[in-house]
Amino acid sequence: MRYIKHNALQGRSEELTRWEDYAPFAVSWRDEVANVRLHQTTRQRPVDRFQEERGWLRPLPAIAFPTDEMVSVVVTSHARVKFDGNRYSVPPELARKTLLLRASDTRVRVLDQGREVACHDRCYERGKLICQPSHQLEALKLRRRQRAHQVENAFDALGEAAQKFHLELRHRPVKTIVHLRRLLHLVQLYGRQEVLAALRRANEYQTYDAAYVETILLQERRRRELPSPTEVRPQRLELIQEIDVEEPDPGTYDRLCDDGHTPEESSHD
């Protein structure tokens, strides 16, 4: 190895910039330099010595000796496995499982109980994410199904009126999840009680549409001369889609202004 480092590789950092550059260079250096030089110990050229010893060598085995690097890996929650400074994708249903990774000089294979579940070209850079489009598509589909299930559970938790509205939506040729998301957004803006009251009236009128529920809610607020809340409009909506926001309680402001006293004055009374 020292001979190779100081003779073959020395001063060739600009010439050998990729892993693919080493294979053709190694063959040419072996045949044109290393094997035709006069060996310091044997005082023979390795190419000549090889011809003398060829008859004493045993043939290579029919099956190539396995040289893959094998490591046990744990799949992250984002369906990635880490190896040699990079991340490789696997099918999303394998998240958090322990798998076997086999790496050759050209490929990275991931196996689940002997079954190959992912295969990538090996990357020799650092900090890279290597993904297969099929894995990304499956992850998006799975995430969409999980989020839809969470939306349905959150809406049903509002109460009996919400559950009845949800059931009736299921019987209609509409995208149920779109209506439920819109109604949950109204809950964040106006509070649970106001939306439930509008849902009860919609159930009474047998009109099952999120836009109609919003119209009922806004009409009631105008009748009570209530101002409309200011809606938060973030630049990146996906960053707060799953944030749990506490239900607004207008009574908090009423208590602050109760009898015209400040909270400090009330505490001294």
BALUMBA-160526 format. One line per field, with one value per residue: residue in three letters; x, y, z of N, C-alpha, C in turn. Coordinates in Angstrom, 2 decimals, always signed. Layout:
BEGIN
code: (ALA  ...);
n_u: (X  ...);
n_v: (Y  ...);
n_w: (Z  ...);
ca_u: (X  ...);
ca_v: (Y  ...);
ca_w: (Z  ...);
c_u: (X  ...);
c_v: (Y  ...);
c_w: (Z  ...);
This chain:
BEGIN
code: (MET  ARG  TYR  ILE  LYS  HIS  ASN  ALA  LEU  GLN  GLY  ARG  SER  GLU  GLU  LEU  THR  ARG  TRP  GLU  ASP  TYR  ALA  PRO  PHE  ALA  VAL  SER  TRP  ARG  ASP  GLU  VAL  ALA  ASN  VAL  ARG  LEU  HIS  GLN  THR  THR  ARG  GLN  ARG  PRO  VAL  ASP  ARG  PHE  GLN  GLU  GLU  ARG  GLY  TRP  LEU  ARG  PRO  LEU  PRO  ALA  ILE  ALA  PHE  PRO  THR  ASP  GLU  MET  VAL  SER  VAL  VAL  VAL  THR  SER  HIS  ALA  ARG  VAL  LYS  PHE  ASP  GLY  ASN  ARG  TYR  SER  VAL  PRO  PRO  GLU  LEU  ALA  ARG  LYS  THR  LEU  LEU  LEU  ARG  ALA  SER  ASP  THR  ARG  VAL  ARG  VAL  LEU  ASP  GLN  GLY  ARG  GLU  VAL  ALA  CYS  HIS  ASP  ARG  CYS  TYR  GLU  ARG  GLY  LYS  LEU  ILE  CYS  GLN  PRO  SER  HIS  GLN  LEU  GLU  ALA  LEU  LYS  LEU  ARG  ARG  ARG  GLN  ARG  ALA  HIS  GLN  VAL  GLU  ASN  ALA  PHE  ASP  ALA  LEU  GLY  GLU  ALA  ALA  GLN  LYS  PHE  HIS  LEU  GLU  LEU  ARG  HIS  ARG  PRO  VAL  LYS  THR  ILE  VAL  HIS  LEU  ARG  ARG  LEU  LEU  HIS  LEU  VAL  GLN  LEU  TYR  GLY  ARG  GLN  GLU  VAL  LEU  ALA  ALA  LEU  ARG  ARG  ALA  ASN  GLU  TYR  GLN  THR  TYR  ASP  ALA  ALA  TYR  VAL  GLU  THR  ILE  LEU  LEU  GLN  GLU  ARG  ARG  ARG  ARG  GLU  LEU  PRO  SER  PRO  THR  GLU  VAL  ARG  PRO  GLN  ARG  LEU  GLU  LEU  ILE  GLN  GLU  ILE  ASP  VAL  GLU  GLU  PRO  ASP  PRO  GLY  THR  TYR  ASP  ARG  LEU  CYS  ASP  ASP  GLY  HIS  THR  PRO  GLU  GLU  SER  SER  HIS  ASP);
n_u: (+0.82  +1.97  +3.78  +2.04  +0.70  +2.78  +3.93  +2.11  -0.15  +0.79  +0.85  -1.23  -3.73  -5.32  -5.76  -7.09  -10.08  -12.59  -14.29  -14.54  -12.31  -10.19  -10.12  -9.37  -6.89  -5.49  -5.11  -3.47  -1.24  -0.39  +0.33  +2.18  +4.01  +4.34  +4.53  +6.58  +8.91  +12.13  +12.18  +13.09  +13.72  +13.49  +14.93  +13.90  +11.57  +8.17  +6.29  +7.64  +8.20  +5.65  +4.88  +6.46  +5.34  +2.73  +1.68  +1.50  -0.54  -3.85  -7.11  -9.50  -12.43  -15.65  -17.84  -17.98  -16.13  -17.79  -17.61  -18.97  -19.70  -21.32  -23.85  -25.94  -28.86  -31.03  -34.13  -35.12  -37.72  -38.46  -38.18  -35.50  -32.15  -28.98  -25.71  -22.26  -21.98  -24.07  -27.60  -30.05  -33.01  -35.84  -38.71  -41.64  -43.22  -41.49  -40.48  -38.70  -37.91  -35.47  -32.98  -30.92  -28.03  -26.22  -23.26  -21.57  -18.80  -20.13  -22.88  -25.61  -27.46  -30.52  -31.91  -34.66  -35.12  -33.75  -34.95  -34.70  -35.32  -34.66  -32.48  -29.63  -27.42  -24.13  -22.99  -20.19  -19.77  -20.46  -23.02  -25.26  -28.56  -30.06  -32.60  -35.29  -37.75  -40.13  -40.22  -40.56  -43.06  -44.73  -44.39  -45.59  -48.25  -48.88  -48.57  -50.58  -52.84  -52.63  -52.84  -55.42  -56.91  -56.36  -57.55  -60.26  -60.70  -60.22  -62.31  -64.61  -64.33  -65.40  -68.07  -71.50  -73.10  -71.22  -70.39  -72.75  -73.01  -70.66  -71.19  -73.35  -72.08  -70.46  -72.22  -72.58  -71.68  -69.06  -65.82  -65.06  -63.01  -62.05  -64.11  -64.17  -61.65  -61.93  -63.93  -62.70  -60.79  -62.40  -63.07  -60.66  -60.58  -63.01  -63.81  -64.96  -67.64  -69.21  -68.97  -70.10  -72.72  -73.50  -73.25  -75.29  -77.56  -77.20  -77.50  -80.14  -81.38  -80.69  -78.56  -75.59  -72.72  -69.58  -69.22  -71.79  -72.20  -70.30  -71.45  -73.80  -72.63  -71.29  -73.46  -74.78  -72.86  -72.79  -75.36  -75.10  -73.34  -70.57  -67.04  -64.95  -62.37  -58.79  -57.18  -54.41  -51.82  -49.45  -46.22  -45.27  -47.35  -47.32  -45.72  -47.16  -49.36  -49.86  -49.82  -51.05  -53.56  -54.81  -58.25  -59.96  -61.07  -63.41  -64.38  -62.26  -61.44  -63.71  -63.67  -61.45  -62.36  -64.43  -66.81  -65.43  -62.95  -59.44  -57.25  -55.41  -56.68  -58.90  -57.70  -57.05  -59.42);
n_v: (-1.21  +1.21  +1.56  +1.87  +4.22  +6.13  +5.92  +5.28  +6.93  +9.35  +12.83  +12.90  +13.99  +15.82  +14.50  +12.14  +12.38  +11.28  +8.27  +6.53  +7.06  +5.65  +2.87  +2.38  +3.69  +2.17  -0.29  +0.39  +1.45  -0.79  -2.64  -1.21  -0.02  -1.05  -3.92  -4.31  -3.37  -3.77  -5.81  -5.05  -6.98  -9.67  -9.33  -9.60  -9.08  -8.53  -9.36  -11.37  -13.18  -13.95  -15.58  -17.82  -18.82  -19.31  -21.90  -23.05  -21.85  -21.85  -22.12  -19.41  -19.30  -20.44  -18.93  -15.59  -14.11  -12.70  -9.29  -7.18  -4.42  -4.77  -3.57  -2.98  -1.07  +1.54  +2.60  +5.92  +8.18  +9.52  +7.70  +7.03  +5.77  +5.91  +6.05  +6.01  +8.81  +9.77  +9.85  +7.46  +6.57  +4.54  +2.34  +3.91  +2.49  +1.07  +2.59  +3.29  +0.68  -1.97  -2.75  -4.52  -3.35  -3.50  -2.74  -2.31  -1.51  -0.03  -0.05  +0.45  -1.54  -2.32  -4.52  -6.41  -8.84  -10.57  -9.92  -7.76  -4.37  -1.86  -0.22  +1.55  +3.65  +3.90  +6.63  +8.71  +11.12  +13.57  +14.20  +14.00  +13.43  +10.66  +9.69  +7.62  +8.13  +6.61  +5.96  +8.49  +9.21  +7.25  +7.96  +10.50  +9.80  +8.18  +10.03  +11.81  +10.21  +9.75  +12.35  +13.02  +11.24  +12.21  +14.73  +14.04  +12.78  +14.94  +16.66  +15.14  +15.06  +17.43  +17.24  +16.00  +17.24  +17.86  +15.30  +14.26  +15.98  +15.30  +12.60  +12.90  +14.32  +12.32  +10.84  +12.21  +13.42  +14.75  +16.12  +15.11  +15.63  +18.13  +19.89  +19.41  +20.31  +23.02  +23.73  +23.16  +25.09  +27.33  +26.89  +27.48  +30.20  +31.32  +29.91  +27.01  +26.83  +28.66  +27.64  +25.11  +25.83  +26.90  +24.60  +23.02  +24.41  +24.11  +21.34  +21.20  +22.52  +20.78  +21.19  +20.58  +21.75  +23.32  +26.01  +27.02  +26.69  +28.50  +30.85  +30.96  +31.26  +33.76  +35.45  +35.32  +36.47  +39.06  +39.86  +40.01  +42.01  +41.58  +41.87  +40.78  +38.36  +38.85  +37.17  +34.98  +34.95  +33.10  +32.98  +30.51  +28.12  +25.41  +25.09  +25.55  +23.95  +21.71  +22.60  +22.80  +24.86  +26.73  +26.94  +29.95  +32.19  +34.40  +35.35  +35.95  +38.56  +39.92  +39.54  +41.03  +43.61  +43.81  +45.44  +47.78  +47.77  +47.35  +44.41  +44.63  +46.30  +44.75  +42.67  +43.87  +44.38);
n_w: (+0.00  +0.75  -1.34  -3.50  -2.74  -2.68  -5.16  -7.30  -6.79  -5.94  -6.42  -8.24  -7.74  -9.13  -11.47  -10.78  -9.96  -9.65  -8.61  -10.74  -12.25  -11.25  -11.88  -14.75  -14.64  -12.72  -14.02  -16.23  -14.89  -13.44  -15.53  -17.07  -15.39  -12.60  -12.87  -14.65  -13.68  -12.10  -9.42  -6.09  -4.15  -5.25  -7.54  -10.03  -12.73  -11.92  -13.86  -15.24  -13.20  -12.53  -14.68  -14.20  -11.86  -12.45  -12.99  -10.49  -9.21  -7.87  -9.40  -9.47  -7.37  -8.56  -7.79  -7.03  -4.41  -1.67  -1.16  -0.18  +1.94  +4.96  +7.01  +9.86  +9.82  +10.95  +9.94  +9.41  +10.59  +8.33  +6.33  +5.52  +5.23  +6.77  +5.53  +5.23  +5.35  +3.80  +2.85  +2.07  +0.31  +1.30  +0.96  +2.32  +4.16  +5.71  +7.73  +10.70  +11.11  +11.54  +9.30  +6.88  +5.36  +2.39  +0.81  -2.16  -4.35  -6.19  -5.75  -3.43  -1.45  +0.18  +2.49  +3.68  +5.84  +4.07  +1.67  -1.04  -0.78  -1.59  -3.89  -4.78  -6.70  -5.57  -3.67  -3.40  -2.35  +0.26  +2.66  +0.99  -0.33  -1.53  -3.49  -4.64  -7.13  -6.90  -4.18  -3.05  -4.09  -2.90  -0.24  -0.19  -0.81  +1.40  +3.49  +2.82  +3.23  +6.00  +7.03  +6.17  +7.71  +10.26  +10.09  +9.85  +12.34  +14.07  +13.36  +13.97  +16.69  +17.55  +18.23  +18.47  +16.50  +14.56  +13.84  +12.70  +10.50  +9.13  +8.46  +6.68  +4.65  +3.64  +2.14  -0.15  -3.46  -3.15  -2.28  +0.68  +2.57  +1.87  +2.60  +5.36  +6.20  +5.66  +7.45  +9.92  +9.82  +10.18  +12.82  +14.09  +13.60  +14.62  +16.83  +18.67  +19.60  +18.11  +15.50  +15.84  +16.43  +13.96  +12.44  +13.51  +12.63  +9.87  +9.66  +10.42  +8.30  +6.36  +4.63  +3.38  +3.27  +3.36  +2.70  +3.00  +5.73  +6.67  +5.74  +7.30  +9.82  +9.57  +9.08  +11.52  +13.16  +12.13  +12.80  +15.53  +15.64  +15.71  +15.35  +12.60  +12.90  +12.48  +10.00  +10.05  +7.74  +6.76  +5.07  +4.39  +4.39  +4.98  +7.17  +9.47  +9.42  +10.95  +13.53  +16.79  +17.80  +20.48  +21.38  +20.76  +23.33  +23.82  +26.23  +27.85  +27.28  +28.06  +30.80  +31.49  +31.13  +32.92  +34.86  +34.54  +35.80  +36.11  +35.84  +37.98  +39.78  +40.42  +41.79  +44.18  +45.35);
ca_u: (+0.00  +2.83  +4.33  +0.97  +0.42  +3.87  +4.37  +1.00  -1.12  +1.45  +0.80  -2.28  -5.01  -6.12  -6.07  -8.03  -11.09  -13.78  -14.01  -14.45  -10.99  -9.17  -10.05  -8.48  -5.54  -4.84  -4.69  -2.33  -0.07  +0.06  +0.97  +3.24  +4.98  +4.62  +4.90  +7.73  +10.09  +12.99  +11.82  +14.27  +14.03  +13.68  +15.77  +13.18  +10.36  +6.98  +5.61  +8.36  +8.02  +4.29  +4.84  +7.06  +4.49  +1.35  +1.25  +1.30  -1.69  -5.16  -8.09  -10.42  -13.72  -16.67  -18.68  -17.14  -16.11  -18.56  -16.80  -19.84  -19.72  -22.66  -24.12  -27.33  -29.30  -32.38  -34.80  -35.62  -39.16  -38.65  -37.88  -34.13  -31.10  -27.72  -24.53  -21.07  -22.16  -25.20  -28.89  -30.67  -34.43  -36.43  -40.17  -42.06  -43.83  -40.43  -39.98  -38.35  -37.51  -34.04  -32.73  -29.53  -27.53  -25.04  -22.68  -20.43  -18.13  -20.99  -24.29  -26.05  -28.69  -31.14  -32.66  -35.54  -35.20  -33.25  -35.63  -34.21  -36.40  -34.17  -31.16  -29.19  -26.02  -23.40  -22.49  -18.96  -19.73  -20.92  -24.18  -26.22  -29.79  -30.29  -33.99  -35.96  -39.06  -41.21  -40.27  -41.12  -44.50  -45.39  -44.38  -46.60  -49.57  -49.09  -48.73  -51.90  -53.84  -52.53  -53.38  -56.87  -57.45  -56.25  -58.57  -61.57  -60.78  -60.32  -63.64  -65.59  -64.18  -66.12  -69.33  -72.52  -73.52  -70.16  -70.42  -73.89  -72.65  -69.64  -71.85  -74.13  -71.13  -69.99  -73.23  -72.73  -70.56  -68.14  -64.59  -65.37  -61.88  -61.93  -65.09  -63.78  -60.51  -62.42  -64.68  -61.73  -60.17  -63.35  -62.96  -59.48  -60.85  -64.17  -64.06  -65.74  -69.07  -69.87  -69.04  -71.08  -74.06  -73.76  -73.43  -76.62  -78.54  -77.04  -78.14  -81.59  -81.82  -80.24  -77.66  -74.30  -71.67  -68.78  -69.47  -73.08  -71.97  -69.60  -72.42  -74.64  -71.81  -71.05  -74.73  -75.04  -71.92  -73.25  -76.55  -74.63  -72.40  -69.24  -66.03  -64.30  -60.97  -57.76  -56.64  -52.95  -51.47  -47.99  -45.64  -45.15  -48.48  -47.08  -44.99  -48.06  -50.57  -50.07  -49.69  -52.28  -53.87  -55.86  -59.50  -60.09  -62.10  -63.70  -64.65  -61.06  -61.46  -64.82  -63.25  -60.51  -63.10  -65.59  -67.08  -64.56  -61.74  -58.29  -56.94  -54.73  -57.66  -59.75  -56.97  -56.97  -60.75);
ca_v: (+0.00  +2.38  +1.71  +2.41  +5.60  +7.05  +5.78  +5.36  +8.00  +10.60  +13.91  +12.71  +14.40  +16.50  +13.52  +11.16  +13.18  +10.46  +6.85  +5.86  +7.32  +4.79  +1.54  +2.34  +4.08  +1.06  -1.30  +0.90  +1.56  -2.16  -3.28  -0.40  +0.45  -1.91  -5.30  -4.40  -2.84  -4.76  -5.86  -4.86  -8.18  -10.84  -8.93  -10.02  -8.31  -9.27  -9.99  -12.61  -14.09  -14.47  -16.67  -18.99  -19.33  -19.48  -23.29  -23.42  -21.12  -22.50  -21.25  -18.66  -20.00  -20.12  -17.87  -14.50  -13.93  -11.48  -8.23  -6.07  -3.97  -5.03  -2.90  -2.91  +0.32  +1.81  +3.53  +7.09  +8.43  +10.02  +6.59  +7.16  +5.07  +6.65  +5.22  +6.66  +10.26  +10.12  +9.26  +6.75  +6.36  +3.21  +2.48  +4.57  +1.59  +0.48  +3.59  +2.89  -0.73  -2.26  -3.47  -4.82  -2.60  -4.09  -1.74  -2.68  -0.29  +0.71  -0.04  +0.34  -2.32  -2.43  -5.76  -6.68  -10.29  -11.19  -9.40  -6.43  -3.38  -0.63  -0.33  +2.86  +3.84  +4.39  +8.01  +8.87  +12.47  +13.64  +15.05  +13.94  +12.66  +9.90  +9.23  +7.08  +8.78  +5.75  +6.09  +9.80  +9.19  +6.46  +8.74  +11.55  +9.16  +7.75  +11.22  +12.36  +9.37  +9.98  +13.67  +12.96  +10.54  +13.13  +15.78  +13.46  +12.59  +16.25  +17.22  +14.35  +15.38  +18.66  +16.93  +15.23  +17.97  +17.69  +13.91  +14.11  +16.69  +14.47  +11.42  +13.31  +14.65  +11.05  +10.31  +13.12  +13.35  +15.86  +15.75  +15.33  +16.16  +19.56  +20.59  +19.29  +21.21  +24.40  +23.92  +23.23  +26.42  +28.24  +26.70  +28.23  +31.64  +31.81  +29.13  +25.78  +26.99  +29.34  +26.73  +24.07  +26.42  +26.97  +23.22  +22.57  +25.02  +23.47  +20.02  +21.43  +22.87  +19.70  +21.79  +20.08  +22.39  +24.18  +27.42  +27.40  +26.81  +29.77  +31.92  +31.00  +31.79  +35.19  +36.15  +35.42  +37.45  +40.40  +40.17  +40.35  +43.11  +41.13  +42.09  +39.60  +38.26  +38.98  +35.85  +34.91  +34.45  +32.87  +32.82  +29.08  +27.55  +24.04  +25.09  +25.62  +23.18  +20.71  +23.21  +22.82  +26.20  +26.70  +27.54  +31.31  +32.39  +35.84  +35.72  +36.48  +40.02  +40.43  +39.56  +42.14  +44.88  +43.64  +46.54  +48.92  +47.68  +46.64  +43.20  +44.99  +46.84  +43.65  +41.84  +44.56  +44.51);
ca_w: (+0.00  +0.77  -2.69  -4.35  -2.35  -2.99  -6.54  -8.25  -6.51  -5.57  -7.39  -9.24  -7.17  -10.15  -12.52  -10.24  -9.23  -9.45  -8.39  -12.04  -12.84  -10.67  -12.49  -15.93  -14.26  -12.01  -15.00  -16.99  -13.99  -13.14  -16.68  -17.69  -14.40  -11.45  -13.21  -15.57  -13.01  -11.46  -8.01  -5.27  -3.38  -6.11  -8.68  -11.24  -13.03  -11.51  -14.99  -15.54  -12.05  -12.58  -15.64  -13.57  -10.78  -12.91  -12.88  -9.10  -8.66  -7.98  -10.09  -8.62  -7.19  -9.56  -7.23  -6.55  -2.96  -1.33  -0.55  +0.20  +3.33  +5.49  +8.28  +10.28  +9.79  +11.42  +9.04  +10.11  +10.42  +6.97  +5.40  +5.02  +5.95  +6.70  +5.26  +4.69  +5.24  +2.93  +3.18  +0.94  +0.56  +1.29  +0.97  +3.57  +5.14  +6.52  +8.68  +12.07  +11.16  +11.45  +8.07  +6.55  +4.21  +1.73  -0.08  -2.98  -4.80  -7.12  -5.38  -2.04  -1.43  +1.49  +2.53  +4.80  +6.00  +2.86  +0.48  -1.41  -0.78  -2.22  -4.52  -5.26  -7.07  -4.40  -3.75  -2.63  -1.77  +1.64  +2.92  -0.11  -0.18  -2.76  -3.42  -5.81  -7.28  -6.41  -2.71  -2.75  -4.39  -1.88  +1.00  -0.32  -0.72  +2.78  +4.30  +2.53  +3.90  +7.43  +7.34  +6.00  +8.87  +11.39  +9.91  +10.17  +13.79  +14.72  +13.12  +14.73  +18.12  +17.87  +18.87  +17.75  +15.30  +13.56  +13.36  +11.80  +9.26  +8.46  +7.89  +5.52  +3.58  +3.07  +1.23  -1.27  -4.42  -2.93  -1.59  +2.08  +3.31  +1.56  +3.43  +6.77  +6.43  +5.66  +8.69  +11.01  +9.74  +10.81  +14.27  +14.53  +13.50  +15.36  +18.03  +18.52  +19.87  +16.99  +14.36  +16.16  +16.28  +12.52  +11.96  +13.91  +11.72  +8.56  +9.76  +10.47  +6.95  +5.48  +3.63  +3.84  +2.49  +4.23  +2.37  +3.58  +7.18  +6.90  +5.53  +8.51  +10.91  +9.35  +9.25  +12.96  +13.73  +11.74  +13.60  +16.88  +15.45  +16.14  +14.30  +12.05  +13.34  +11.46  +9.68  +9.86  +6.41  +6.72  +3.75  +4.14  +5.12  +5.43  +8.43  +10.63  +9.16  +11.98  +14.85  +17.57  +18.30  +21.48  +20.96  +21.31  +24.35  +23.92  +27.61  +28.47  +27.14  +28.86  +32.21  +31.67  +31.16  +33.79  +35.81  +34.33  +36.61  +35.54  +36.63  +39.22  +40.72  +40.86  +42.73  +45.47  +45.91);
c_u: (+0.86  +3.41  +3.29  +0.73  +1.51  +4.36  +3.23  +0.16  -0.48  +1.37  -0.27  -3.65  -5.90  -6.54  -7.13  -9.03  -12.35  -13.38  -13.82  -13.07  -9.95  -9.01  -9.16  -7.05  -4.79  -4.34  -3.46  -1.08  +0.49  +0.86  +2.16  +4.31  +5.33  +5.14  +6.11  +9.00  +10.92  +12.74  +13.08  +14.69  +14.35  +14.66  +15.20  +12.01  +9.14  +6.27  +6.29  +8.18  +6.64  +4.19  +5.43  +6.11  +3.06  +0.85  +0.98  +0.07  -2.98  -6.15  -8.98  -11.73  -14.74  -17.58  -17.77  -17.25  -16.84  -17.67  -17.65  -19.64  -21.15  -22.80  -25.61  -27.72  -30.73  -32.99  -35.36  -37.12  -39.48  -38.29  -36.53  -33.22  -29.79  -26.57  -23.43  -21.28  -23.29  -26.47  -29.53  -32.13  -34.78  -37.94  -40.66  -42.67  -42.79  -39.86  -39.84  -38.01  -35.99  -33.81  -31.24  -29.14  -26.26  -24.53  -21.50  -19.74  -19.02  -22.44  -24.47  -27.41  -29.19  -32.06  -33.46  -35.77  -34.83  -33.87  -35.14  -35.38  -35.96  -32.77  -30.81  -27.75  -25.28  -22.84  -21.27  -18.77  -20.26  -22.13  -25.22  -27.43  -30.08  -31.67  -34.43  -37.33  -40.21  -41.35  -40.90  -42.62  -45.26  -45.47  -45.44  -48.01  -49.87  -49.33  -50.11  -53.00  -53.83  -53.13  -54.89  -57.52  -57.43  -57.30  -59.94  -61.75  -60.96  -61.71  -64.69  -65.52  -64.91  -67.45  -70.32  -72.95  -72.49  -70.17  -71.58  -73.60  -71.64  -70.29  -72.65  -73.23  -70.65  -70.95  -73.40  -71.49  -69.63  -66.87  -64.75  -64.25  -61.70  -62.88  -64.68  -62.62  -61.00  -63.17  -63.75  -60.99  -61.09  -63.30  -61.78  -59.76  -61.92  -64.46  -65.04  -67.24  -69.80  -70.00  -70.05  -72.51  -74.44  -73.98  -74.82  -77.69  -78.43  -77.66  -79.66  -82.13  -81.43  -79.41  -76.24  -73.19  -70.92  -69.03  -70.79  -72.96  -71.28  -70.55  -73.33  -73.87  -71.61  -72.32  -75.05  -74.12  -72.32  -74.48  -76.16  -73.61  -71.02  -68.24  -65.45  -62.86  -60.02  -57.11  -55.14  -52.67  -49.96  -47.51  -45.51  -46.20  -48.16  -46.35  -45.91  -49.32  -50.88  -49.88  -51.04  -52.47  -54.99  -57.09  -59.64  -61.25  -62.37  -63.98  -63.45  -61.04  -62.59  -64.41  -62.28  -61.24  -64.28  -65.66  -66.13  -63.30  -60.65  -58.03  -56.26  -55.70  -58.53  -59.04  -56.91  -58.33  -61.04);
c_v: (+1.26  +2.64  +2.33  +3.88  +6.55  +6.95  +6.01  +6.62  +9.34  +11.63  +13.79  +13.12  +15.10  +15.54  +12.53  +11.89  +12.39  +9.01  +6.12  +6.06  +6.31  +3.45  +1.53  +2.75  +2.93  +0.00  -0.83  +1.01  +0.18  -2.75  -2.51  +0.06  -0.63  -3.28  -5.42  -3.82  -4.00  -4.71  -5.85  -6.13  -9.37  -10.59  -9.45  -9.07  -9.13  -9.96  -11.30  -13.63  -14.72  -15.66  -17.95  -19.63  -19.61  -20.91  -23.75  -22.75  -21.90  -21.56  -20.54  -19.44  -19.54  -18.99  -16.81  -14.35  -12.64  -10.46  -7.04  -5.72  -4.11  -4.37  -2.96  -1.44  +0.42  +2.88  +4.70  +7.24  +8.99  +8.98  +6.77  +6.27  +5.82  +5.69  +6.08  +8.15  +10.71  +9.44  +8.68  +6.44  +4.88  +3.39  +3.00  +3.64  +0.92  +1.45  +2.98  +1.40  -0.85  -3.17  -3.74  -4.05  -3.28  -3.10  -2.34  -1.40  +0.55  +0.85  -0.08  -0.35  -2.41  -3.64  -5.87  -8.18  -11.01  -10.69  -8.00  -5.47  -2.07  -0.87  +1.03  +2.76  +4.44  +5.78  +8.14  +10.31  +12.42  +14.56  +15.03  +13.10  +12.00  +9.26  +8.61  +7.74  +7.93  +5.85  +7.42  +9.84  +8.40  +7.22  +9.83  +10.97  +8.76  +8.94  +11.82  +11.56  +9.62  +11.31  +13.70  +12.30  +11.45  +14.24  +15.25  +13.28  +13.92  +16.84  +16.47  +14.66  +16.65  +18.37  +16.23  +15.92  +17.82  +16.28  +13.67  +14.78  +15.87  +13.27  +11.78  +13.70  +13.39  +10.50  +11.17  +13.10  +14.55  +15.31  +16.12  +16.05  +17.65  +20.36  +20.55  +20.22  +22.66  +24.69  +23.98  +24.55  +27.47  +28.12  +27.48  +29.74  +32.11  +31.04  +27.99  +26.02  +27.65  +28.42  +25.63  +24.60  +26.51  +25.58  +22.69  +23.15  +24.40  +22.09  +20.16  +21.73  +21.81  +20.25  +21.50  +20.58  +23.35  +25.65  +27.89  +27.57  +28.13  +30.95  +32.07  +31.65  +33.30  +36.00  +36.35  +36.43  +38.88  +40.82  +40.61  +41.49  +42.78  +41.38  +40.77  +39.54  +38.42  +37.63  +35.93  +34.30  +34.27  +32.69  +31.35  +28.37  +26.18  +23.98  +25.11  +24.78  +22.21  +21.27  +23.22  +24.20  +26.10  +27.45  +28.94  +31.41  +33.88  +36.29  +36.27  +37.99  +40.64  +40.53  +40.70  +43.47  +44.84  +44.77  +47.71  +48.90  +46.95  +45.40  +43.55  +45.49  +45.74  +42.82  +42.48  +44.64  +43.34);
c_w: (+0.00  -0.61  -3.63  -4.04  -2.85  -4.44  -7.52  -8.04  -6.23  -6.71  -8.44  -8.71  -8.19  -11.26  -12.06  -9.35  -8.94  -9.24  -9.72  -12.69  -12.38  -11.41  -13.74  -15.59  -13.59  -12.99  -15.76  -16.12  -13.64  -14.29  -17.22  -16.70  -13.38  -11.86  -14.14  -14.93  -12.44  -9.95  -7.15  -4.54  -4.29  -7.25  -9.99  -11.46  -12.60  -12.66  -15.37  -14.44  -12.07  -13.55  -15.05  -12.55  -11.21  -12.70  -11.47  -8.46  -8.86  -8.68  -9.07  -8.48  -8.22  -9.10  -6.63  -5.04  -2.61  -0.61  -0.13  +1.67  +3.83  +6.86  +8.58  +10.39  +10.31  +10.51  +9.85  +9.87  +9.04  +5.92  +4.72  +5.85  +5.73  +6.49  +4.65  +4.42  +4.35  +3.42  +1.92  +1.30  +0.55  +1.24  +2.32  +4.59  +6.04  +7.55  +10.06  +12.20  +11.08  +10.24  +7.90  +5.30  +3.70  +0.69  -0.82  -3.42  -5.69  -6.64  -3.86  -2.06  +0.01  +1.47  +3.81  +4.87  +4.70  +1.58  +0.19  -1.52  -1.41  -2.77  -5.13  -5.80  -5.87  -4.65  -2.85  -2.15  -0.34  +1.75  +1.83  +0.29  -1.51  -2.65  -4.74  -5.93  -6.74  -4.90  -2.33  -2.99  -3.33  -0.56  +0.96  -0.19  +0.72  +3.68  +4.09  +3.24  +5.41  +7.81  +7.19  +7.20  +10.09  +11.30  +10.29  +11.68  +14.52  +14.54  +13.93  +16.22  +18.51  +18.55  +17.96  +16.46  +14.19  +12.99  +12.39  +10.46  +8.45  +7.78  +6.64  +4.35  +2.87  +2.02  -0.02  -2.17  -4.32  -2.28  -0.12  +2.81  +3.07  +2.44  +4.90  +7.10  +6.53  +6.96  +9.90  +11.01  +10.37  +12.33  +14.81  +14.54  +14.50  +16.64  +17.80  +18.65  +18.70  +15.78  +14.62  +16.02  +14.81  +11.94  +12.33  +12.98  +10.33  +8.56  +9.75  +9.09  +5.91  +4.30  +4.08  +2.91  +3.41  +3.96  +2.98  +5.09  +7.49  +6.72  +6.75  +9.66  +10.79  +9.51  +10.73  +13.62  +13.36  +12.55  +15.01  +16.85  +16.02  +15.02  +13.82  +12.51  +12.17  +11.22  +9.44  +8.50  +6.32  +5.30  +3.39  +4.99  +5.69  +6.76  +9.64  +10.43  +10.29  +13.38  +15.55  +18.17  +19.31  +20.99  +21.57  +22.28  +24.49  +25.34  +28.34  +28.43  +27.94  +30.33  +32.48  +31.83  +32.11  +34.81  +35.67  +35.14  +35.84  +36.36  +37.93  +40.26  +41.29  +41.91  +44.11  +46.14  +46.85);
